[in-house]
Amino acid sequence: MRRYGFHGLSYAAIARRLPEIGLAHGKVVVCHLGSGASACAIESGKSVASSMGFSAVDGLMMGSRPGYIDPEVILYWQEHEGMGVKDVRRELYKNSGLLGVSGVSADMRELLASELPEAREAVELFCYRAAREAASLAAAMRGLDGLVFTAGIGEHSAEVRARILQQLSWLGFELDHAANLAHARRLTAAGSRLPAYVLPTDEEGEMARQAARLL
């Protein structure tokens, strides 16, 4: 089986813009956080590693997909819950992730607004998994020069960004809280050892650019 990876158009669009923030030749972790979520290690504009694998279920926790899961869980479902292939696939794609943990919603906005402990746990787990994956991808590049948030949650949720960067502070990220709340391009303080940014993704534009190149 081959690790394929997903969100390639998003990462290509972000890689195209890395020169704008002085990271054209840097080692960058890009976090595409949305209903579908993944992270990618990009070194000198080239993908080095991705959190996703053979399918879009792998990697980070998502809106209704679990990300990394012990294969024994699936065997347990089949042996003890009597679940067939269709049942397992429905559980993995439709009933897991933020929705599965919270039992409330797959929408990060609703979970952040909720006082339910299950909703808080889902948000906490989402941020923890993203921070852990970012550190893993930094190890894949044997270094890190910056981090970029993109996609729906990455571009619009100051709370999620703050939680992730707080968990990565040991790497050298010092959050500028005012900039983060204002959704500024640069999220980290002037004295931060490593910078973090928000860059809007442009998957449709990247499709058009690549199609135009072929034509």
C-alpha positions as CSV (number, residue, x, y, z in Angstrom):
1,M,0.0,0.0,0.0
2,R,1.3,3.5,-0.8
3,R,1.0,6.5,1.4
4,Y,-0.8,9.0,-0.8
5,G,-1.6,12.1,1.3
6,F,-4.3,14.7,0.7
7,H,-4.8,18.5,0.7
8,G,-2.0,18.7,-1.9
9,L,-3.6,21.6,-3.7
10,S,-3.8,23.5,-0.4
11,Y,-0.2,22.9,0.4
12,A,0.9,23.8,-3.1
13,A,-1.0,27.1,-2.8
14,I,0.7,27.8,0.6
15,A,4.2,26.8,-0.7
16,R,3.8,29.3,-3.5
17,R,3.3,32.1,-0.9
18,L,6.1,31.1,1.6
19,P,8.5,33.7,-0.1
20,E,6.1,36.4,1.1
21,I,7.0,35.6,4.8
22,G,10.6,34.9,4.2
23,L,10.4,31.1,4.4
24,A,11.0,30.1,0.7
25,H,14.0,28.0,1.7
26,G,12.9,27.3,5.2
27,K,11.6,24.2,7.1
28,V,7.9,24.9,7.6
29,V,5.0,22.9,9.1
30,V,1.7,23.8,7.5
31,C,-1.5,22.9,9.5
32,H,-4.5,22.7,7.2
33,L,-7.2,22.7,9.9
34,G,-10.9,22.4,8.9
35,S,-13.6,19.7,8.8
36,G,-10.9,17.7,7.1
37,A,-7.5,18.3,8.7
38,S,-3.9,17.4,8.0
39,A,-0.4,18.8,8.5
40,C,2.5,18.8,6.1
41,A,6.3,19.3,6.4
42,I,7.6,21.6,3.7
43,E,11.3,22.2,3.2
44,S,12.5,24.6,0.6
45,G,9.0,24.5,-1.0
46,K,8.9,20.7,-1.3
47,S,6.7,18.3,0.7
48,V,8.8,16.1,3.0
49,A,6.1,14.4,5.0
50,S,2.3,14.5,5.6
51,S,0.1,13.4,8.4
52,M,-2.3,11.7,6.0
53,G,-1.6,8.4,4.4
54,F,-3.4,5.9,2.2
55,S,-6.8,7.5,2.9
56,A,-8.3,10.7,4.2
57,V,-9.0,9.1,7.5
58,D,-5.4,9.0,8.7
59,G,-3.5,11.6,10.6
60,L,-5.1,14.5,12.6
61,M,-8.4,14.4,14.3
62,M,-11.1,15.9,12.0
63,G,-14.8,16.9,12.1
64,S,-16.1,13.4,11.7
65,R,-13.0,11.3,11.0
66,P,-10.7,10.0,13.8
67,G,-7.3,10.4,12.3
68,Y,-4.8,7.9,13.7
69,I,-6.6,4.9,15.1
70,D,-5.3,1.6,16.5
71,P,-6.2,-1.1,13.9
72,E,-7.3,-3.4,16.7
73,V,-10.3,-1.0,17.3
74,I,-11.7,-2.0,13.9
75,L,-11.2,-5.7,14.7
76,Y,-12.9,-5.1,18.1
77,W,-15.9,-3.5,16.4
78,Q,-16.2,-6.5,14.0
79,E,-15.8,-9.1,16.7
80,H,-17.7,-7.6,19.6
81,E,-20.1,-5.2,17.9
82,G,-21.0,-7.2,14.9
83,M,-20.1,-4.4,12.5
84,G,-19.6,-5.1,8.8
85,V,-17.5,-3.2,6.3
86,K,-20.1,-0.6,5.6
87,D,-20.7,-0.1,9.3
88,V,-17.0,0.4,10.0
89,R,-16.6,2.8,7.0
90,R,-19.6,4.9,8.2
91,E,-18.2,5.0,11.7
92,L,-14.7,6.1,10.4
93,Y,-16.0,8.7,8.0
94,K,-19.2,10.0,9.5
95,N,-19.3,9.4,13.3
96,S,-15.8,9.9,14.6
97,G,-13.5,12.9,15.3
98,L,-14.9,16.0,16.9
99,L,-18.5,14.6,16.5
100,G,-17.6,11.2,17.9
101,V,-15.8,12.5,21.0
102,S,-18.2,15.3,21.8
103,G,-21.4,13.6,20.8
104,V,-22.6,17.2,20.0
105,S,-21.2,18.5,16.8
106,A,-18.5,18.3,14.2
107,D,-18.4,22.1,14.0
108,M,-15.5,23.6,16.0
109,R,-17.5,26.9,16.5
110,E,-20.3,25.1,18.2
111,L,-17.9,23.1,20.4
112,L,-16.0,26.2,21.5
113,A,-19.3,27.8,22.5
114,S,-20.5,24.8,24.4
115,E,-20.1,24.3,28.2
116,L,-20.4,20.5,28.0
117,P,-17.4,18.6,29.2
118,E,-17.5,16.3,26.2
119,A,-17.3,19.3,23.9
120,R,-14.3,20.7,25.8
121,E,-12.6,17.4,25.6
122,A,-13.1,17.2,21.9
123,V,-11.5,20.6,21.4
124,E,-8.7,19.8,23.7
125,L,-7.9,16.5,21.9
126,F,-8.1,18.2,18.5
127,C,-5.5,20.8,19.6
128,Y,-3.3,18.2,21.3
129,R,-3.2,16.0,18.2
130,A,-2.3,19.0,16.0
131,A,0.5,20.1,18.3
132,R,1.9,16.6,18.5
133,E,1.8,16.2,14.8
134,A,3.6,19.5,14.2
135,A,6.4,18.4,16.5
136,S,6.6,15.1,14.7
137,L,6.9,16.8,11.3
138,A,9.6,19.1,12.6
139,A,11.5,15.9,13.6
140,A,11.0,14.7,10.0
141,M,12.8,17.8,8.7
142,R,15.4,17.8,11.5
143,G,14.5,21.4,12.3
144,L,11.9,24.0,12.1
145,D,11.9,27.6,10.9
146,G,8.2,28.4,11.1
147,L,4.6,27.3,11.2
148,V,1.6,28.2,9.1
149,F,-2.1,27.8,9.9
150,T,-4.6,27.6,7.0
151,A,-8.1,26.4,6.1
152,G,-11.4,27.1,8.0
153,I,-10.4,26.5,11.6
154,G,-6.8,27.5,11.0
155,E,-7.7,30.8,9.5
156,H,-10.6,31.7,11.7
157,S,-10.2,30.2,15.2
158,A,-7.9,32.3,17.4
159,E,-8.7,30.0,20.3
160,V,-7.5,26.8,18.5
161,R,-4.4,28.6,17.2
162,A,-3.5,29.8,20.7
163,R,-3.9,26.4,22.2
164,I,-1.7,24.7,19.6
165,L,1.0,27.4,19.9
166,Q,0.9,27.2,23.7
167,Q,1.6,23.5,23.5
168,L,4.5,24.2,21.1
169,S,6.0,27.0,23.1
170,W,8.9,24.7,24.0
171,L,10.0,24.9,20.4
172,G,10.3,28.7,20.6
173,F,6.8,30.0,19.7
174,E,5.8,33.1,21.7
175,L,2.2,34.1,20.9
176,D,1.2,37.7,20.4
177,H,-2.3,37.5,21.8
178,A,-3.5,40.7,20.2
179,A,-2.3,39.8,16.8
180,N,-3.9,36.4,17.1
181,L,-7.3,37.8,18.1
182,A,-7.1,40.3,15.2
183,H,-6.3,37.4,12.8
184,A,-3.1,39.1,11.7
185,R,-0.8,37.4,9.3
186,R,1.9,37.0,11.9
187,L,0.8,35.5,15.2
188,T,3.9,35.5,17.2
189,A,5.7,38.3,19.1
190,A,8.6,40.2,17.8
191,G,11.0,38.4,20.1
192,S,9.6,34.9,19.4
193,R,12.4,32.5,18.4
194,L,10.1,30.9,15.8
195,P,7.4,32.7,13.8
196,A,3.8,31.4,13.2
197,Y,1.6,32.8,10.5
198,V,-1.9,32.6,9.0
199,L,-2.1,32.3,5.3
200,P,-5.5,31.7,3.5
201,T,-5.5,28.6,1.4
202,D,-6.5,28.8,-2.3
203,E,-7.3,25.3,-3.6
204,E,-9.5,26.5,-6.4
205,G,-6.9,29.0,-7.6
206,E,-4.2,26.4,-7.4
207,M,-6.4,24.1,-9.6
208,A,-6.8,26.9,-12.1
209,R,-3.1,27.7,-12.2
210,Q,-2.1,24.0,-12.7
211,A,-4.7,23.6,-15.4
212,A,-3.5,26.7,-17.2
213,R,0.0,25.4,-17.1
214,L,-1.1,22.2,-18.8
215,L,-3.0,24.1,-21.4
